[in-house]
Amino acid sequence: MEQKVVEVLTQFSALSPQHFPMPRRVIIDTDPGIDDALALILALQSRELCVEAITTVSGNAHVDLTTHNALTVLELFPAERRPPVAKGAERPLARPLYTAAMVHDEDGLGGVSRLRTPDGSLRYRPASDALSPLDAVTCVLDLIRRFPGEITLIALGPLTNLAYALRRDASLMRQLAGIVMMGGAVTGPGNVTPVAEFNIYVDPEAAQLVFSSGLPLTLIGLDVTERVRLTTEMVEQRVRPVGTRLTQFVVECTAQAIQFSTRVERPPGMAMHDPLAVGVVIDPSLVRTVPLPVQVEIKGEFTTAMTVADRRPLRPGLKAPANVNVALEVDDARFLEMFLTRLHTP
């Protein structure tokens, strides 16, 4: 019997690290936002990730509201699973703030902040205990200093906080493991103008600073996110029947965005922009990326905030070196199954 125990322990200790991978440390910089809220839920439901902090920025709504919304999402989780939330930039580097209330409602979460229980109390409240005393940039830099080379920064909103962090300490930012960002459109149209995607459009100066930083960047743009769509049928068949408070929030939060997509004659369902960026950090094989030189147009009359990629088939040395890994193909069915399955995770 003793010999068998020794053999089992020996086999266990000999297992390679990939059998029991350590969670990847991440910071999520975000502007919740309906799809941002779903991205946060996916991250917190995934054992592959250790969310060290959430930093907020103005984008889909003003940062006061996006911070409130991040805290509202965290209230769906037990206190011990809530990372700190650090409030970030109130406005873009050089432009007035442009928001997206027409998509996300005035509260930024599809109207769920107005819902009440039968006794008249608010159905969803912010987890105020998770609010950090640090500002977003200080929070990011402190965590990089604490875990050099270990932090992946997932950027789901305008890149204003990242630009300020680069301005404050570019050398420390180089100790990030990488940045995975939702933004841009390289092979197709934009979603704010014919060429500009929302996150880049809100703060193109910040985006250009980040794109030219030399940091390892992965771009999850409209090229792939528009193909990954959560439909009413999926919500009714896979989410509502689960019957938890978390899935009730998902049902109520997504209704506005799905209706918006129907009104503007897009393909059925809401595009899972931000959740896909989180999904790629969990499982990079969900997308195929291509290294490309990409810059952000900041002066164009009709092309401001366009992500301009040099896709010419030239020999090395005849064009600028690649600075971004751009996702061009996605396994949409596998990602959606990941997302829907993880809503069941306790």
N, C-alpha and C positions, 0 to 999 in steps of 0.2 A: 504493500500500500504506500509506504513511504517513498519507494522508488518511483511509483507512478506520479505522485505529487511532484517530485523533483523533475520528472520528464515534462509534465505539463507546464511548470514554472519556467523551465528552460526554453520550451517552445514559445511561450508567451514573450519572454525577454528577447528572443531572437527575431521576432517579427520586425520587418522593416518599418521605418517611420510612416510610410504612406498608408499603412494599415490603421494607424491611429494618429492622423495628422494634427498638429497643433493648430488651433484657430488662428486665422490671419488677423492681425490687429488693423483696424480701420478707423478712420475718422470720416464721418459723413457730413459734407457741407451742402446745405439744402435750403429750399425756399417753399415749404409745404403750403399749398399745392396737393391736389388729389393724388396724382401719380407719385409724388414725393412721399405722401403718407403710406401708400402701398409699398414703396421701396423701403421705408423704415421698418414696416411690418415684416417684410421678407428678410431683411438683415437680422432683425431681432429674433426671428424664428429659425435661423440657420446656425447650426453649431459650428460650421466652418469659419464663421466670423466672430471676432471679439470687437464689439463696437466700443471703442474707448471714449468717444465723445461725438456729439452732434453739434455742429456749428450752423448758425442760421444767417441768412442774407436776404436783402430785399430783392424781389423778383416777381413771382406770381402775385405777391402782395407785399406791403411794407414789412420791414423786419420785425416790427412790434407784433404784427399779426402772424408772421411765419414762425416766430418764436413761440407764441401762444399755441399755434397749431402743432408744432413739434412736441410740446409738453402735453397736448391733448392726446396725441398718439401714444405717448409713453404711459399715460394713465391707464391704458388698456392692459398694461403689463405689471407684474408684481414689482414692488419697490426695488428688490435686489437685482432686477434685470434692467433697470433704467440707467442708461449712461447720462453723464452731465450734458446739459444743453447750454452752449455759450452763444450769446447774441453777437451778431456781426454787423456788417456795413449797412447803413441806412439808405445809401444812394450810390449810384454808379460813379466811377472815377471822374467822368467829364460830361455827363448828360443827365437830363431829368429822368426820374424813374418812370418806366413803362411797366404796367402790371397787366394781369390777365384775368380780371374779375369776370369777363364774359364767358370764360371757360370754367373757372373754379368757384364761381359765386363770390359774393362780397366777403364772405368769411374765409375764403380760400379752401374750404373743405366741402364744397358741394352743398352747403347749407346745414350741415349736421350740428353746427354750434348753436343753432336755434331750436333744435329738437328738445322736447321735454318729456319727462316721465308722467304717468297718470297723476302723481301727486303735485305736479307743477314744477319740480326741480329740473335742472339741466341734465340731459341724458349723458353728455360728455363734458368733462371738466379737465382743465390742465393739471398736470402733476407738478405743481409749483415747487415741490421739494427737489426736483431735478435741475432747477435753474442754477447755473454756475455763476459765481461772482466774477469770473474771468471774461474778458471779451474774446471774440472768436480767434483773432490772430494770436493773442497771447496763449490761448488754449492749444492751438495747433502747434506753435513753436515749442511750448513746454513738453508736449507729448513726443515730438520728434527728438528733443533733447533727452527725454527719458528712455525712448526706445529707438535709438538711431538705426536706420536701415530696415526697420521692421514695420513701419506704418505705411499702409496704402491709403491714399486720400481719395474718397469717392465724391466727386463734385456733381451735384444734381441741379444746380441753379447757376445764375450768373457767377462769373469767376472773380468778383470783386474782392472777397476775403483773401483769395489766393494771391491776387496781385498785391494787396497790402502786405501780406506775409513775405512775399518776395522782396518788396521794397525795404522791409524792416530787416530781414536776415536771409539773403539769397543763399549764402553758404550753408546755413542750417537746413533750408528747404531742400538742398541737394541730397540730404540724408533720408529723404522719403524713399520708400521702396518703389513708389510709382504713383501716378495719378490716373484714375479712370474717370472720365468725364462724359456726361450726357450733354451733347450739344452739336451744333453744326449740321451741315448737309453737303456732301461732297459730290454725289452722283445724281442727285435729284433736287427738287424744289425746296424752298423754305416753307415755314408755316406761319410767318408773320408778314414777310414780303415774298415776292417770287424767288428770292435767293437766300433769305436770312432765316435761321432758326431762332426761336425765342430767347434761349439762354445767352447766345452770342449777341443777339440784337440788343438786349437790355444793357450790356456793358462790353461793347466791342474793344474798347481800349484795354480793359482788363484781360480780355481773352487774348489779344495780340501779345500782351506782356507775358502771359503764361505760355503761349505757343512758342515764343522766342526764347524761353528760359533755359532750354537745354535739358529740362527734366524729362524723365521717361513718361510719355503721355500715351494713353489709349483713348481714342475717340469713339464713343457709341452714339452715333448721330441718327438723323432721320432716315438715312439709308437702310438702317436695320430696324429702328424702333417702330416705324410706321407699319412694318409687316407683322408686328406682334400685338394682337388686339384682343382685349377682354370684351366678350359680348354679353348681352342680356341673357342669352341661353346658358352660357357658362356660369354666370352669377346665380341664376335660378336653379340650375341643376347641380352645381358643385359647391357653391358657397352658402346660399341661404339654408339648405337642409342641415348644415353642420350645427347651427343653432347656438353658437357661443356669442358672447358679447363682442369678441373680436370680429367674427364673421358678420355679425349684425352691423358693425361699423363699416365694414367693407361694402356690404350691400347698400347702405344708405349713402355712403360717401361717393360711390361710383355712379349713382343714378344720374346726377347732373352731367357728368362728362360724357356718358354714353348717349344721353339725349342731345347734347351739343353736337356730337359727331353725326348723329342722324340729321339734325337740322341743317348742317352745312354740307350734306351730301358726301361725306367721306365714306370709306368702306365701313361695314358694320363694326360697332364696338369702339372702345377707347384705346388709343395707342398706349402701350405700356413703356413709355419712354424711360423713366427713372428706375422702375423695377428691373428692367433689362440690364442697366449699368451695374446694379448690385448683383444680378445673376451672373454676369460675366466675371466678377471678382470671385464669386463662389465657384464657378466652373468656366474657365476661359474657353473650353472647347465648344461652348454654345455659339461662338461667332468665329468667322474667319477674318483675320486682319491683314492689311497690306501696309507696309511702311511707305509713307508719302511725305513730301515736303508740303506743308500747309501753312498758310498765312491768313490773317483776318483783315479784310478791307475796312478801313476806318474813315475814308474820305470820299467814297463814291457817292454820286448823286442818286443813283438807282441801285447801287450794289453795297451800300453800307452793311457791315456785319456778315457779309458773305465769307464762308470759309473756302478759300481759293487753294485748291490742291493741284499740284503739277503732275498730271497723269500721263504726260507725253512719254512714249517708249524710247527714251534717249539712253545712250550709254552713260555709265557712271562718270561723273566729272563734267557732264554737259548741262546739268541742272543742279539746283540746290540740293544738299543732302536731306534725306528724310528726317523729320523731327517728330512725327506722330504715327502711331499705329492706328490705322483707320479700319473700323469694322465695316465690311461690305456684304457679308452673308451671315445669316442667322438661322439656327434651328428653332423656329418659332414654336412648333408643337412641343418640343422637349422643354423649352423654357416655361411655357404656359403650364405644362404638367408639374414642373417644379414648383411654380408659384402656388397653384391650386392645392397641391398636396401639402405644402408647408403651412397652409392655413389650418390644417388639422392638428399640427404639432402642438402638444400641451405647452 
